[in-house]
Amino acid sequence: MTAQARSILITGCSSGIGYHTAKWFRDKGWRVFASCRKPEDVERLRAEGFDCLQLDVDDTTSIQTALDEVLARSGGRLDALFNNAGFGQPGAAEDITRLAMREQFETNLFGPWELTNAVLKAMRAQGHGRIVFNSSILGFAAMRWRGAYNASKYAMEGLCDTLRQELHGTDIHVALVEPGPIESRFRPNALEKFLKHVDIDGSVHRDNYRKQLERLKKEGHAAPFTLPASAVAEAVWLAVTSKRPRARYRVTFPTKLFWYLKRLLPTRWLDTLSRASA
């Protein structure tokens, strides 16, 4: 009898980091449950041979339905979860409405956290598991025009640090992946939210917003040191398979640099550097 393949559930697999992480684990022989929000993306990935299902992290019923399906297919076992689904809401903090902030947190934090809590029940029952969250350089380094996204990732990091301590003594481990610039659909998705929620012409920041629009519409890399999505997939692989996973996996040179600078520089100096980088 052959051993059962290890399994992982990954959210946000329509493109970018989620898609390439799903491919990475599938190529390594894992059983990958890739999930997407839109039905058309589910069908596209199924046509590519993925075991794909629909999961919208903004919807409680969708979360529970998808997880029930995963556990039914896997015989109740799930070895790993990668919370990848998310987006960035651009805009100055004073221009972010309550609705925009709520949408940002629903997708980036509340949904993934609800899914995590549900998955933890299965992992506690089986006695092991790995949970990985896709954070960001902006989970510890604040930058202008990204306040909503900063806030959601800062909150994610705080909750993950707490959960990691609360799971001490079990064989369930929590890790954060902190990417910097990565090849993905992050900018097109952010542009959509920018136009939806921010009154660009009515803002005191409209001149700066014009520059932001140019950056969001730019083809190709908009930042130096951009890496392919496979760089994040490799970090997730290490977080899931290492015997003693690290609490954080920093991906890209800017992430590693800012992590050190935040510990070395006075806050005012770091603010000046962050403003120049925005």
N, C-alpha and C positions, 0 to 999 in steps of 0.2 A: 504494500500500500504506500503510495507516495504521500509525502507530507503536504499539508494544506498550505497553499501559497499565502504569504502574508498580505494583508489588505490595507488600503489607505483610501480615505474619502477626501477629495480635494474640491473646494468651492471656487467658482469663478474661472472655469476652464475654457471659456469661449476663445480666448486668445492670450498672448503674452505669457506672463509668469505661470498662471494656472495650466495653460495648455502645454507648455514645455515641461513643467514639473510632472504632469500626467504622463507624457511621453517618456520622460526619464525613468520613472518608476516602472512603467510597463516594460520598458526595454531591459530592466533589471530583474524581471520575472515576478514582480508584485501583481496582485489583483488590484486594479485601480478603478475606483468608483469616481468618475469624473462628473461634476455637476455644472450646469449652466442655468441661468435665469430664463432665457428665451427658448421656447420650443424649437425654433428653427436651428438654433445652435446645438441643441440636443441631437436633433436629427442629423446634422452635419457631422458631429463627432461619432455618432453611431455608424455612419457610413464609412468613417475612417477606421472602424474596428474597436472603438472605445466602448467600455461598459458605462454608458452615460445616462444620467437621469436629470430631471428638472428639479432645481432647488433655488428658491428665492429667499435670501436671508432676511428680507424685509417682512416676511410673512410667516407667522407661527405655524399655521397649518401646513404650509409647504415644507418647513423645516422638519416637522414631525413625520409627515408622509414620506419624505425622502429618506430620512434615517430609518424608518420602519422597513422601507424597501431594501435598503442596504443590508440591514441586519438579517432580513429574511433570506436574501440571496447568499449571505456569507455564513449562515448557520449561527447567527448571534455574535459573531466575532468581528472586531474591528481593531486592527493593530495601531493605526495612526490616523490622525486628522490634520489636514493643512487648511487653516482658515486663511484663504487668499482673497476672496471676493471683497471688493472695495473700490472707492473712487476718490478723487480729490476735488473739493469745492473751492475754486479760487475766489478771491475778493478780500478787500480790507475788512478787518474785524467789524468796523462800524457800519459796513454795508451788508453784513450777513444777517438775514432775517431769522426769526425763530424757526420758521418753516425750513429754511435752508440748513440751519444747524441741526434740526431734528432729522432731516433726511441724511445728513452726513453721519450722524451717530447711529441711526438705525442700521445703515448698511455696513459701516466700518467697525461698529462696536456691539450694539445691542443684539443684532442678529447672530454674529459669530459667537457671542457669549451664550446666547440661548442654545445654539447648536452644541457648543462645548459642554454645557451643563448636562444636556441630554446624552451626549456621547460618554461622558464620565460615568454614567450609570452602568453602561455596558463594559467599560474598561475596568471599573471596580469589581464587577462580577467575574471578569476573566482574570483579574489580578495583574494586568500590565497594560501599557499603552504609551503612545507618544502624541503630544498635541503641539503643533507649531502654528504660530501666528505670523502673518506677514505684516510687519510694522514698516518702518521707514527711517531714513536719516532724520526726517522731520518728527520722529517720535522722541527725539532728545535735543534737536537743534531747531529753534524757532526761526522762521523766516517771514518776511513781509508778504502780504497778499495770500497767505496760506493758513490763516488763523483757524478756520474750521477744521481743516485737515490736520494741522498741528495738534489741536485739542483732542481730536478723536484718537490719534496715535499716542499722544502722551497718556491719555486715559487707558488705552490698551496696555501700554507698558506697565503702568501701575497695577492694573488688575492681574496681569501675568506674573509680576513679581510676587504678588500676594498669593496667587494660586500655587505657584511653585513652592512656596514655604508651607502652605497648607497640605500639599501632597507629599511632603517629606516623610520618608519611612515607607512609602509605597513604591511600586515599580511603574508608576505613571509619571512621566517627565514632561515638563513644559519648556518650550524654547521660543525665542523671538528671532526672526530674520529681519535685518535692517538694511534694505537696499538703498542705494543712491540712484543715480540715473540709469535706467534699464530700458532696453528696447521693448516697447509695448504700446497698447492703445490708451495709455494713461492720459496723454495730452488731448486727443480727440474727445475722450469722455469728459475731461475737465472743461473743455471748451463748451460742450453742450450744457453743463451745469452753470457755467459762468453766464452764458447768455440767458439762461432760464431764470436765474435768481438775482442777478445784480443789475441795478439801474446804472449802466455805464456812463451815459451822458449826464445823468443827474447827480453824479458823485463828485465830491471835491478831489477825488483821485483819478478823474477821467483821463488826464494826460498820461499818468502811469499805466492806466488800464490799456491804453492804445499799445503800449510796449508789450503788455502781457498778451494781448490778442495776437500780435505778431509772433510771439514766441509759441503760443498754443497752436497757431496755424502753420508754423514752419514745418516743412517736409524734412525728414531725416532727423539726425540728432540735434537737439536743442541745447545740449550741455556737454562739456568736455568729460572725458573718462566714462562715457556711456558703455555699458557692457550688455551682451546678449542676455535674454531671459534664462538661458541655460545656466548662467552663473548663480542665479537664485536657486534653480532646481538642484544644483550641486550642494548648496548650503542646506537646503531642506533635507536632502539625502543624508548628510552628515548628522543633522539634528535628530533624524529618525533612527538611524542605524548605529550611531556611536554608543559604546557601552556606557560612557559617562558624558552625556550631551552637555554642551555649554548652555548658559542661560541666554546668550546672544551670539548671533552670527552676523558679522558686519560685512556687507558686500559692496564693493566699489571703493576706489581710493578716496573720494570725498567723504564717505561715511567714516572710514577709519581715521582720516585726518581730523574731522570735526570732533570725533569722540575724544581724541587726545587733546585738541585745543580747548574743549570745554572744561577739561580738568586742569589745564595749565594757565589759561588766560583769565584776567579779570573780566567780569560780566560786560563792562562798557567796551572793552576791546573786542570781545566776541560779538557784541551787537554791531560794532562797526564792520567787522568782517562779514557778518551775516547780511547786512544791508548791501554790501558790495556784491554779494553772491546772488541776491534775489533777482 
